[in-house]
Amino acid sequence: MNITDNLKKDISNAPEWFQDAIVSKSEVKVLEAELGNVSYKCWGKGTNDKTIVLIHGTGASKNWWDPIAPFISDEYRVIAPDLPGMGDSDHRDEYSYEVFGESILSILEKENITNNVFLVGHSLGGHIAGFVATEKPSKISGIIMIDTPVRPPDYEYDKHVGSGPLRLIKYYPDKKTILGRFRLMPKQECENDWYLRYVAEYSVKQTEEGWRWKFDDSLFYKLGRPKGYEYIFKCPSLFIAGGKSLLMGSKILEYMQSTFKENMEFVSIDNAAHHVPIDAPKEVIKIIKETISKWL
């Protein structure tokens, strides 16, 4: 991947492993779809018999996995999609778990991947992993949810206060200004400023009106959560929680530990908050590889 001079300068304090990862060889592809094209990235040249799909969270993109994927692709084929309405994927009139899940399944079909498929999702991505594993159990061999709040089927989402933007997209006069406005949502402190600067670079785009965020701002209002939906996946699964996340010690985590006790393990990364892959990327890499190797 080509890195701009400004980005190189801004992340010059990043560790060597990070610098090597973000320039490692990968391939960006496009899934053509009638309702909107989907961009996705691939690492590794192995056979299609072991594949890990990395699914980003709300408002994020495939590039959030750039520092992580190369360290997994030595043993697995790795794919990271831009979910519809985010990253370089087209915006759509409607968004739902079905829409996101179908995009992932269509990518797997296009790539002719049918065996040993493992889904790893952060936040919203974990929801999509659980949804796909529930709806298409024969296609998924295991899932890893990273700080994903799974609530009871009777949870009243209509009363839920989300963490999306409170106003529609605004435009900024230049790239430096919009990059200076980049924030993690939900808000949290993050010591890895070089990781934040890197993902910010791929979160913006220039238009005739000015610089704006890539994600579809209407996504936060259009995304329908399946009311009364119950995850019933039976495949091996793991939940990675951030030790500083609001989920820790919450009723949500208690519900998940009770509901998925038969097939889900739980681990916590103490020095991480909600954005676990950014707070503790090397720990996430280690856990993903060790866990999936046990499942094979």
VOPAGU-2260 file (C-alpha; in pm, 1 decimal, decimal comma):
REM VOPAGU-2260
SITE   aa  ch    i         X         Y         Z
SITE  MET   A    0       0,0       0,0       0,0
SITE  ASN   A    1     124,7     348,6     -83,8
SITE  ILE   A    2     150,6     573,1     221,1
SITE  THR   A    3     149,2     950,9     173,7
SITE  ASP   A    4     442,6    1154,3     299,3
SITE  ASN   A    5     222,6    1337,0     549,8
SITE  LEU   A    6      90,9    1011,2     690,8
SITE  LYS   A    7     443,7     867,5     713,1
SITE  LYS   A    8     551,8    1171,4     909,8
SITE  ASP   A    9     251,9    1165,3    1142,1
SITE  ILE   A   10     296,6     797,4    1232,0
SITE  SER   A   11     676,3     798,4    1248,7
SITE  ASN   A   12     648,8     716,4    1620,2
SITE  ALA   A   13     462,4     391,8    1547,0
SITE  PRO   A   14     642,5      65,9    1634,6
SITE  GLU   A   15     827,4    -116,8    1359,5
SITE  TRP   A   16     581,9    -406,2    1345,4
SITE  PHE   A   17     301,1    -157,6    1270,7
SITE  GLN   A   18     502,0      17,5    1000,0
SITE  ASP   A   19     574,4    -316,1     833,2
SITE  ALA   A   20     213,3    -434,4     852,4
SITE  ILE   A   21      51,2    -135,5     684,7
SITE  VAL   A   22     272,5    -167,3     376,1
SITE  SER   A   23     239,8    -545,5     346,3
SITE  LYS   A   24     101,9    -689,9      26,1
SITE  SER   A   25    -275,4    -703,5      -8,0
SITE  GLU   A   26    -538,4    -674,6    -277,3
SITE  VAL   A   27    -849,4    -455,5    -283,1
SITE  LYS   A   28   -1143,7    -599,6    -474,5
SITE  VAL   A   29   -1500,9    -497,5    -548,7
SITE  LEU   A   30   -1814,7    -705,8    -521,7
SITE  GLU   A   31   -2058,0    -570,1    -779,2
SITE  ALA   A   32   -2414,9    -565,4    -652,2
SITE  GLU   A   33   -2734,8    -414,5    -787,5
SITE  LEU   A   34   -2807,3    -223,4    -467,0
SITE  GLY   A   35   -2452,3     -97,5    -427,8
SITE  ASN   A   36   -2097,4    -224,6    -472,3
SITE  VAL   A   37   -1897,1    -356,2    -178,1
SITE  SER   A   38   -1523,4    -300,8    -140,4
SITE  TYR   A   39   -1311,1    -560,1      37,9
SITE  LYS   A   40    -947,7    -637,9      99,6
SITE  CYS   A   41    -762,3    -969,6      85,1
SITE  TRP   A   42    -436,5   -1089,5     238,1
SITE  GLY   A   43    -256,4   -1419,6     190,7
SITE  LYS   A   44    -214,9   -1647,4    -107,0
SITE  GLY   A   45    -301,5   -1975,4      57,4
SITE  THR   A   46    -579,5   -2207,7     -46,7
SITE  ASN   A   47    -938,7   -2133,7      44,8
SITE  ASP   A   48    -958,6   -2408,6     307,7
SITE  LYS   A   49    -896,3   -2172,6     602,9
SITE  THR   A   50   -1041,6   -1822,2     589,4
SITE  ILE   A   51   -1086,7   -1548,2     847,5
SITE  VAL   A   52   -1324,7   -1260,9     775,4
SITE  LEU   A   53   -1254,6    -945,7     978,0
SITE  ILE   A   54   -1565,5    -728,1    1021,8
SITE  HIS   A   55   -1531,8    -367,7    1136,9
SITE  GLY   A   56   -1762,8    -167,2    1362,5
SITE  THR   A   57   -2006,5     115,5    1293,2
SITE  GLY   A   58   -1861,0     402,4    1091,9
SITE  ALA   A   59   -1526,7     223,2    1050,7
SITE  SER   A   60   -1373,8      48,1     748,1
SITE  LYS   A   61   -1162,3    -242,0     626,7
SITE  ASN   A   62    -848,2     -33,0     681,2
SITE  TRP   A   63    -891,7     -55,3    1058,1
SITE  TRP   A   64    -766,5    -414,3    1020,3
SITE  ASP   A   65    -456,5    -327,2     811,0
SITE  PRO   A   66    -214,7    -350,0    1106,6
SITE  ILE   A   67    -365,6    -681,4    1222,2
SITE  ALA   A   68    -447,8    -885,2     911,1
SITE  PRO   A   69     -89,7    -940,6     786,2
SITE  PHE   A   70       3,6   -1122,1    1106,9
SITE  ILE   A   71    -285,6   -1363,4    1058,7
SITE  SER   A   72    -245,7   -1416,2     685,3
SITE  ASP   A   73      66,2   -1628,0     730,2
SITE  GLU   A   74    -165,1   -1915,9     821,9
SITE  TYR   A   75    -504,3   -1810,0     685,3
SITE  ARG   A   76    -667,9   -1640,4     392,5
SITE  VAL   A   77    -789,5   -1310,3     539,1
SITE  ILE   A   78   -1070,4   -1091,4     405,9
SITE  ALA   A   79   -1186,7    -755,8     543,6
SITE  PRO   A   80   -1496,8    -600,1     384,5
SITE  ASP   A   81   -1622,2    -244,8     396,2
SITE  LEU   A   82   -1979,2    -298,4     510,7
SITE  PRO   A   83   -2235,6    -121,8     287,5
SITE  GLY   A   84   -2251,2     249,7     362,2
SITE  MET   A   85   -1902,9     258,1     511,3
SITE  GLY   A   86   -1545,6     283,1     387,1
SITE  ASP   A   87   -1528,3     257,5       8,3
SITE  SER   A   88   -1852,8      61,8     -26,9
SITE  ASP   A   89   -2150,1     235,6    -184,8
SITE  HIS   A   90   -2414,7     405,9      25,4
SITE  ARG   A   91   -2762,4     251,2      16,7
SITE  ASP   A   92   -3121,5     346,5      80,5
SITE  GLU   A   93   -3161,3      78,0     346,8
SITE  TYR   A   94   -2931,7     -88,5     600,3
SITE  SER   A   95   -2994,6    -396,6     808,9
SITE  TYR   A   96   -2822,2    -700,9     950,3
SITE  GLU   A   97   -2955,4    -887,8     646,6
SITE  VAL   A   98   -2789,2    -638,4     411,2
SITE  PHE   A   99   -2454,8    -662,8     592,3
SITE  GLY   A  100   -2472,1   -1039,5     625,0
SITE  GLU   A  101   -2557,2   -1087,8     259,9
SITE  SER   A  102   -2258,7    -878,6     152,5
SITE  ILE   A  103   -2025,7   -1107,0     348,9
SITE  LEU   A  104   -2183,3   -1425,3     215,5
SITE  SER   A  105   -2166,1   -1288,5    -140,1
SITE  ILE   A  106   -1795,3   -1216,0    -101,5
SITE  LEU   A  107   -1734,9   -1571,2      18,5
SITE  GLU   A  108   -1928,8   -1702,5    -280,8
SITE  LYS   A  109   -1735,8   -1483,3    -523,1
SITE  GLU   A  110   -1405,2   -1602,3    -374,9
SITE  ASN   A  111   -1523,8   -1964,6    -388,6
SITE  ILE   A  112   -1474,3   -2009,3     -13,8
SITE  THR   A  113   -1683,9   -2283,8     143,8
SITE  ASN   A  114   -1482,0   -2455,0     418,5
SITE  ASN   A  115   -1347,9   -2347,5     757,0
SITE  VAL   A  116   -1481,6   -1991,1     757,0
SITE  PHE   A  117   -1426,3   -1795,3    1078,6
SITE  LEU   A  118   -1583,0   -1455,4    1143,8
SITE  VAL   A  119   -1413,6   -1200,0    1368,6
SITE  GLY   A  120   -1614,2    -887,3    1437,3
SITE  HIS   A  121   -1564,2    -579,7    1651,1
SITE  SER   A  122   -1870,6    -405,9    1800,5
SITE  LEU   A  123   -2130,5    -397,3    1517,9
SITE  GLY   A  124   -1908,9    -643,8    1332,9
SITE  GLY   A  125   -1958,9    -894,1    1614,4
SITE  HIS   A  126   -2335,5    -858,0    1576,8
SITE  ILE   A  127   -2305,5    -935,3    1206,3
SITE  ALA   A  128   -2083,6   -1235,8    1280,6
SITE  GLY   A  129   -2342,5   -1370,0    1525,0
SITE  PHE   A  130   -2625,6   -1300,3    1281,2
SITE  VAL   A  131   -2458,3   -1483,1     991,3
SITE  ALA   A  132   -2363,8   -1777,1    1214,7
SITE  THR   A  133   -2723,8   -1797,2    1333,7
SITE  GLU   A  134   -2884,4   -1770,6     989,2
SITE  LYS   A  135   -2630,8   -1979,2     795,2
SITE  PRO   A  136   -2480,6   -2219,9    1050,2
SITE  SER   A  137   -2352,3   -2461,6     785,7
SITE  LYS   A  138   -2130,6   -2191,2     635,8
SITE  ILE   A  139   -1956,2   -2070,5     951,8
SITE  SER   A  140   -1708,9   -2274,0    1158,5
SITE  GLY   A  141   -1656,5   -2030,7    1444,1
SITE  ILE   A  142   -1694,9   -1667,7    1547,8
SITE  ILE   A  143   -1508,5   -1419,6    1765,1
SITE  MET   A  144   -1696,5   -1118,2    1900,2
SITE  ILE   A  145   -1487,3    -825,1    2020,6
SITE  ASP   A  146   -1664,7    -606,5    2277,6
SITE  THR   A  147   -2001,2    -660,5    2110,0
SITE  PRO   A  148   -2304,4    -589,3    2331,8
SITE  VAL   A  149   -2556,0    -866,9    2269,8
SITE  ARG   A  150   -2879,2    -780,2    2445,5
SITE  PRO   A  151   -3183,1    -999,4    2526,5
SITE  PRO   A  152   -3441,8   -1045,6    2248,5
SITE  ASP   A  153   -3694,6    -835,2    2442,2
SITE  TYR   A  154   -3460,3    -535,3    2468,8
SITE  GLU   A  155   -3640,5    -215,1    2370,5
SITE  TYR   A  156   -3413,6     -68,7    2103,4
SITE  ASP   A  157   -3661,7     213,1    2043,1
SITE  LYS   A  158   -3555,3     353,5    2380,6
SITE  HIS   A  159   -3185,1     289,1    2326,2
SITE  VAL   A  160   -2958,4     593,6    2312,1
SITE  GLY   A  161   -2703,4     531,1    2038,7
SITE  SER   A  162   -2354,6     674,8    1996,4
SITE  GLY   A  163   -2389,5     790,6    1637,5
SITE  PRO   A  164   -2356,7    1150,6    1516,9
SITE  LEU   A  165   -2614,7    1394,4    1649,8
SITE  ARG   A  166   -2626,3    1590,5    1324,8
SITE  LEU   A  167   -2595,2    1520,0     956,5
SITE  ILE   A  168   -2259,8    1515,7     779,5
SITE  LYS   A  169   -2082,8    1849,1     767,5
SITE  TYR   A  170   -1808,5    1948,1     527,7
SITE  TYR   A  171   -1462,5    2071,4     619,6
SITE  PRO   A  172   -1245,9    2313,2     419,0
SITE  ASP   A  173    -935,0    2095,8     407,9
SITE  LYS   A  174    -800,0    1754,3     500,4
SITE  LYS   A  175    -598,5    1876,5     797,1
SITE  THR   A  176    -908,8    2021,6     960,0
SITE  ILE   A  177   -1123,0    1709,9     927,2
SITE  LEU   A  178    -841,7    1480,5    1042,7
SITE  GLY   A  179    -814,6    1697,4    1351,8
SITE  ARG   A  180   -1179,9    1624,6    1425,1
SITE  PHE   A  181   -1140,3    1245,5    1417,9
SITE  ARG   A  182   -1269,2    1081,2    1736,6
SITE  LEU   A  183   -1345,5     728,0    1848,1
SITE  MET   A  184   -1711,1     653,1    1921,2
SITE  PRO   A  185   -1801,7     577,4    2190,0
SITE  LYS   A  186   -1549,2     823,8    2326,9
SITE  GLN   A  187   -1244,1     683,3    2501,3
SITE  GLU   A  188    -880,3     756,1    2565,5
SITE  CYS   A  189    -625,4     582,4    2342,3
SITE  GLU   A  190    -249,6     574,7    2386,3
SITE  ASN   A  191    -182,5     441,9    2034,7
SITE  ASP   A  192    -213,0     778,3    1859,5
SITE  TRP   A  193     -33,2     640,9    1552,6
SITE  TYR   A  194    -309,9     382,5    1504,2
SITE  LEU   A  195    -574,8     653,7    1531,2
SITE  ARG   A  196    -394,3     872,4    1278,7
SITE  TYR   A  197    -369,5     580,4    1037,9
SITE  VAL   A  198    -738,9     487,0    1041,6
SITE  ALA   A  199    -837,2     853,8    1025,4
SITE  GLU   A  200    -652,5     880,1     692,9
SITE  TYR   A  201    -888,0     625,0     538,6
SITE  SER   A  202   -1202,2     762,3     702,3
SITE  VAL   A  203   -1228,8    1080,0     492,0
SITE  LYS   A  204   -1283,9    1177,7     130,3
SITE  GLN   A  205   -1283,2    1496,1     -74,6
SITE  THR   A  206   -1599,8    1605,5    -256,0
SITE  GLU   A  207   -1708,5    1915,7    -445,2
SITE  GLU   A  208   -1859,6    2048,8    -119,9
SITE  GLY   A  209   -1541,2    1987,7      77,2
SITE  TRP   A  210   -1390,7    1712,5     292,6
SITE  ARG   A  211   -1629,9    1473,3     469,4
SITE  TRP   A  212   -1636,1    1138,8     648,7
SITE  LYS   A  213   -1675,0     840,1     417,6
SITE  PHE   A  214   -1954,8     671,5     609,6
SITE  ASP   A  215   -2318,0     736,3     521,9
SITE  ASP   A  216   -2441,3     962,0     801,4
SITE  SER   A  217   -2797,4     836,8     753,1
SITE  LEU   A  218   -2676,6     487,0     844,8
SITE  PHE   A  219   -2719,9     561,4    1213,7
SITE  TYR   A  220   -3088,0     635,9    1161,7
SITE  LYS   A  221   -3168,0     379,5     892,3
SITE  LEU   A  222   -3004,8      74,3    1047,9
SITE  GLY   A  223   -3282,7    -143,4    1176,2
SITE  ARG   A  224   -3200,2    -386,5    1452,3
SITE  PRO   A  225   -3398,2    -711,4    1434,5
SITE  LYS   A  226   -3658,0    -670,8    1709,9
SITE  GLY   A  227   -3708,9    -984,3    1912,8
SITE  TYR   A  228   -3412,5   -1145,8    1740,4
SITE  GLU   A  229   -3227,4   -1418,3    1925,8
SITE  TYR   A  230   -2878,1   -1536,3    1837,6
SITE  ILE   A  231   -2877,5   -1914,6    1837,9
SITE  PHE   A  232   -2541,7   -1994,0    1679,0
SITE  LYS   A  233   -2394,0   -2323,3    1800,4
SITE  CYS   A  234   -2047,8   -2301,2    1650,1
SITE  PRO   A  235   -1740,9   -2253,1    1871,9
SITE  SER   A  236   -1720,9   -1890,7    1979,0
SITE  LEU   A  237   -1514,0   -1648,4    2181,2
SITE  PHE   A  238   -1594,1   -1311,0    2333,9
SITE  ILE   A  239   -1307,8   -1064,7    2381,5
SITE  ALA   A  240   -1390,2    -783,2    2621,3
SITE  GLY   A  241   -1194,3    -470,1    2690,0
SITE  GLY   A  242   -1107,8    -457,6    3059,3
SITE  LYS   A  243   -1184,2     -84,6    3059,3
SITE  SER   A  244   -1496,7    -121,7    2848,3
SITE  LEU   A  245   -1837,4     -20,7    2981,7
SITE  LEU   A  246   -1947,8    -377,8    2910,4
SITE  MET   A  247   -1735,0    -515,0    3189,5
SITE  GLY   A  248   -1945,7    -581,8    3496,4
SITE  SER   A  249   -2264,0    -490,7    3308,9
SITE  LYS   A  250   -2591,1    -682,3    3284,4
SITE  ILE   A  251   -2520,3    -729,0    2914,7
SITE  LEU   A  252   -2209,4    -933,0    2984,4
SITE  GLU   A  253   -2393,5   -1131,8    3251,7
SITE  TYR   A  254   -2668,2   -1209,2    2999,3
SITE  MET   A  255   -2416,4   -1323,6    2738,5
SITE  GLN   A  256   -2225,2   -1542,7    2981,3
SITE  SER   A  257   -2549,2   -1713,5    3078,3
SITE  THR   A  258   -2697,0   -1742,6    2728,7
SITE  PHE   A  259   -2386,1   -1866,8    2547,6
SITE  LYS   A  260   -2227,7   -2069,6    2826,6
SITE  GLU   A  261   -2239,9   -2391,9    2622,1
SITE  ASN   A  262   -2027,8   -2275,2    2329,5
SITE  MET   A  263   -1865,3   -1940,4    2410,8
SITE  GLU   A  264   -1547,4   -1864,4    2600,4
SITE  PHE   A  265   -1482,4   -1522,5    2751,8
SITE  VAL   A  266   -1152,7   -1339,6    2782,9
SITE  SER   A  267   -1063,7    -986,0    2883,7
SITE  ILE   A  268    -776,5    -762,8    2775,7
SITE  ASP   A  269    -715,9    -547,0    3079,5
SITE  ASN   A  270    -551,1    -247,7    2911,7
SITE  ALA   A  271    -820,1    -206,8    2643,8
SITE  ALA   A  272   -1145,8     -12,3    2636,1
SITE  HIS   A  273   -1419,6     -64,3    2374,2
SITE  HIS   A  274   -1189,6     -27,8    2072,6
SITE  VAL   A  275    -989,8    -335,8    2162,1
SITE  PRO   A  276    -813,8    -387,7    1824,6
SITE  ILE   A  277    -673,2     -33,5    1841,6
SITE  ASP   A  278    -588,8     -41,6    2212,7
SITE  ALA   A  279    -427,4    -386,1    2210,2
SITE  PRO   A  280    -360,1    -503,8    1851,7
SITE  LYS   A  281     -82,9    -751,7    1931,2
SITE  GLU   A  282    -292,2    -916,3    2202,5
SITE  VAL   A  283    -585,4    -945,2    1961,5
SITE  ILE   A  284    -365,3   -1106,6    1697,4
SITE  LYS   A  285    -235,7   -1361,7    1946,8
SITE  ILE   A  286    -583,1   -1449,8    2075,3
SITE  ILE   A  287    -732,8   -1485,1    1726,6
SITE  LYS   A  288    -458,0   -1718,4    1605,9
SITE  GLU   A  289    -447,7   -1932,7    1918,5
SITE  THR   A  290    -825,2   -1963,6    1940,6
SITE  ILE   A  291    -896,0   -2055,5    1580,3
SITE  SER   A  292    -607,2   -2302,0    1571,8
SITE  LYS   A  293    -779,2   -2487,7    1858,0
SITE  TRP   A  294   -1105,9   -2499,7    1663,3
SITE  LEU   A  295    -953,7   -2655,5    1350,3
